């Protein structure tokens, strides 16, 4: 297989549940797991996942730790649900148990990810809750009060990071108040006060080394583009937010109006460090092909920042899957979920 250096900035979803099933026709810099990659059998699935990731690390992680991510928020967005059962949403955790419960669940998810060999969790949601339905957000958001969002998200992140799993602040600058699910179309916000309130948790919690996922969201300043493809959504944002910037999935409806080459070019000009393509092999190949048409001066800075970030990531999981530790962890997750339901 002949790879192109620009492929290092691809952060991709993939097909398959074993390393042999995963295509080697591309050379991504990072991978993200979805439910389709996990055998739902609670006995066989975790071991199979661990072994798959060991294989992918051997294939793509020779120089530095391979970034391996998952969306494990709990509640509605829980890739590990087949193995652990139903778990509470972020909003319900905070409203029922406060900061302590947010730390507990962040720690539980961090521990589980670490046992599997996953070093990044695309969580938690730092958007404000607004009660709107059909936006893809709902109980993934903890509160309408931005200061409550700050303390809840901070506790969740600290819990995960205790186990050396990196979190991610999403979806900058905040989707609170929108009416359209960005998976389906392009939401917009016009009110500057709402935008400022939404951005506050990101302002207070961002650091130079923390992942920031940027929303497909149109504002008056970015019109007609979504902020995910505009400098004001990444390195030139007005809120002083710094971090490792990555756009939300580039196959989502919120950015599909733009051809792949334009999508990728604008994201790189905005200052993103990675290109996130989650759902299809076709999307991955189209993104990779678009990168190859662009001047090296455009993608090389992102590639260098990506390699710098990789050097900060741990190689988790060890050489052999710890079956006993996984069993103990699963029991604690299920017990915590049952305790939560009793409190409610």
N, C-alpha and C positions, 0 to 999 in steps of 0.2 A: 504493500500500500504506500502510495506517495502522498504525503500530507503537505499542506501549505501553512506557513507560519501563522497566518491570520486565523486559522482554525483554533488556535490557543485561546481566543477570546469567546469561543462558543461555550455556553452553559446549556446543556441539552437534556431533554427528556428522551427516552429511548424505549424500544420494544424488547421484550424478552424477560425471562425470570432466572436465567443462568448466564454466566459469562459467554458461553459458547453461542447462545442465542442472540447476543448483542452484536449488531453490525460493526465491523471494523473498517468500513468504507469511509470513515471520517476520523479525525483526531481532535476531539474536543478538549478544552481545558478544564471542564468540570461537568458533572452530571447531577441530575435531580431525579429522585425516585417518585413514582406514582403508584396507585393501587394496582395498576396493570403489571407492575414489576414484582409484586409480592404474592407468593403462593398463599392463599387464604388459610391453609391448614395450620392451626396454632402450634402444632408439634413440629411439622416439617418446615413450615414457612420461614421462621426466623433463622434457622441454620442455613437454609438455602439462600436467603438474602445475604447473610454474612459471607458465605462462600462466593457468591456472585461478586460482591464488592471486593473481596480479596483478589479475584481474577481481574477485575477492572483496574484496581490499583496497580497490579503487575503490568497491565497493558499500557496504561496511560499516566501512571504516577511515578515514573522512574526518578525524575529529577527532584521533585518535592512532593509533599502530600497532595493527593488528588482531592480537590474540593468535591464532597459528596453531600447533597442537600436533600431535604424532604420538607413537605408542608405538614407539620404535625402540631396543629394548634390545640386539638381537642374539640369536642362538640361536633359541629357539622363538618369541619375539615380535619379529619383524623385518618391518615393513611394506615395507621396501625390498628384500626377498629377491628378487623377480623381476628386479631390475636389477643386484644385486651377487652373488647366489648365497648359499650357506650360509655362515654366520659363527658363531663360537664363542659359547657362553652366558657369562653373567657369571661363574658359578661356575667354569667351565673356564678362563676368562681369568685369574682370580685364582690358581687353584691351579697353573696352568702358568707364568704370567709375573709373578705378584705385582702390586705397586702400579704398577710401570712399565707393564705391559700394560693395566691398568685405565685409566691415564691415556691411553695410546695410543688405545684403542678409544673412550673418551669423546671424545677429540679428533677421531677420524675421523668419528664420528656427528655431532658438532657441526659439523664442516666441511661434511658432506653436507647437513645440514638447512639451514645458512646459504645454500648455493648454490641451494637450492630456494625459499628465502624463508620457511622455517619457523623461528620464533623460540623455540619451547618444545618440549622433548622430555620426555614423561612417563616419565622414567627417571632414575636406576636404581632397582631394587628394593632397599630397605633392610631387608627382612624377614630374619630368621635362617633359615638352611637347617636342616631337621629330618629329612629323609629320607622324610617321608610322601608317599605317592603319591596321585594323584587329587584334589589340592587346588588345582591350577592354578598351583603355585609351582615346585617342583622346582629345576632348575639355574638358574633366574632369581635364586636366592639364593646368596650366595657362601660362607657359613660359619655354623656353629652358634655360633661365638665372636663376641660382639657387637663386641669391639675390632677383630677382623679385618674385620667388616662396615664399621666406621667408616672404616678406612684405605682399603678398596677403593672404597667409595661416594664418599669425599672426592676420591680421585684421578680417578675417572670424571667427577665434577661439574666439577672443575677443568679437565679436558680439554675438556669441552663449552663451558664458560664462556669459555675462551680464544677461541672463535669467536662469542661474544656470544649463544649459545643458552642459555636458561634450562633448568635441570633441574627435577626434582620428586622429593621424598622420598615413597616409597610402600611399604607401605600402613600408615600410622600407626594404632595404636601397634605394629603388627607382627603378622603372621599365623603366625609360627613356632609349631608345636605344635598347630595346628588340624587337623581331620580332614575338613572339608567345603569344597568349592570355593564361594567366595562368589558366583560366577557362577550357581550352581545353587540354593543355599540359604544359610541363616544359620549360619556357624560360631560357636563359642563357646570361650572360655578361662576357666577358673575359678581357676587357680593364680596368686597374686599375684607369686611369684618369677619365673615364666615371663613374665608381663606386664611386669615391671620390666626383665628382660634384653632382651626384645623392643624396649622403648621406648628403650634406651640410645643406639643410633645416631641416632635422631631428636632426642634431647636434645642430643647433641654436635654435630650438623650443622645443626640448624634455625637460621634467621635470620629477622628480621622481614620480609624481602623474598623469601624462598624459598617456593616452592609446597610444600604439604603435602597429599597425598591421603590421606583418611581411609577406613579399611576398613569394610566391612559386617561387624562383629564384635561379638558380644554378650559382655559381661563381667558379673560380679556387680553392679558399680556401675551399669551401664547397663540391666540387665534390666527390662523385656522388649525394650527398643529396641536396635538396633545402635548402636555408637559414632558411626557416620556421621550419626546423627540425634539425638545426645545432646550437651549442652554439654561433658561430660567427654571427648568425642572431638575437640573443637575448641578454642574460646577459653578454656574453663575446665578444660582438662586438668590432671591432677595432676602431670605431669612437667615443667612449665615450658616446653613446646615452643611456640614462636611461629612465625608465618608467614602465608602466604596460604592459607587453608584451603579445600579443595574436597572434596566427598564423592566416593567412587568412583561409577561409572555408576549413575544412579538407575533404570535399567531392569534391573539385575541381580537375580538371585533372592534375594539376601540382604536386600532391602528391599521386595520386591513384596507382602508381607503388608499393607502400609499403603496406603490410597488416595492418589492423587497429591496432593490438597490437603494431607493430613496429612503426607505425605513431605516436601513442599516447606516447609510451615510449620515442622516440627520442625528441618529443616536450617538454616533461617534463624535460628530461635531458638538453635540450637547455635553460631551465629557463622560460618557459611560465607560465603565471598565470591562463590562461583559455584555454579550448579546444572549438573552434568554429565549430559548425556543423549546417549548415543552411537549407538544402533542404529537406531531407526525414526523416520520423520516423525511417526507417531502419538504416540510418546512425547514428542517435542519439543512438539507441539501441546498435549498434555495437561499438560505441565509449564508451558507458557506460559499456558494457560487457568487453571491453579491459581494461578499468581502473580497474575493479574489479580483474583482474588477476595479477595486478602489486603490488609490495610491498608497504606498507603504507609509507615507508620512501621516496618513489619516488613522490607520489602525495600529501602527507600531507603538505609540504612547500607551494605548490601552493594554496592549500585550505586555509591555514592560511593567505597568502597574499591577497587572494580573499575576505575573510571576512573583513580584514583591509580596503580594497578598498571600500567595500559596506558601511562601516561606514561613508565614506566621501560623499556619494551620497544623494541628497535631495529626498524627496518624493513629487513629483510635481503633479499638477492638481487639488488639493483640493478634497473635498468630493463629489462635484456636478459639472457637466460639465457646463462651462460658455458659454452659447449659444451666448449671445450678444458679448462677447469678441472674440469668434471664428468668428462670422460674420464680425466684424470690421477688424480682422486680415486678413481674406480671401480677403476682398475688397482691403486692402493695398497691399497684395501680387500681386493681379491681376492688380492693378494700376501701381505698380512698374514694372511689366513685360511689360505692354503696353508702359510705358515711355521708357523702354529699347529698345523696338522694334522701336519706333519713332526715337531714337538717332541713331540706326544702319541704 
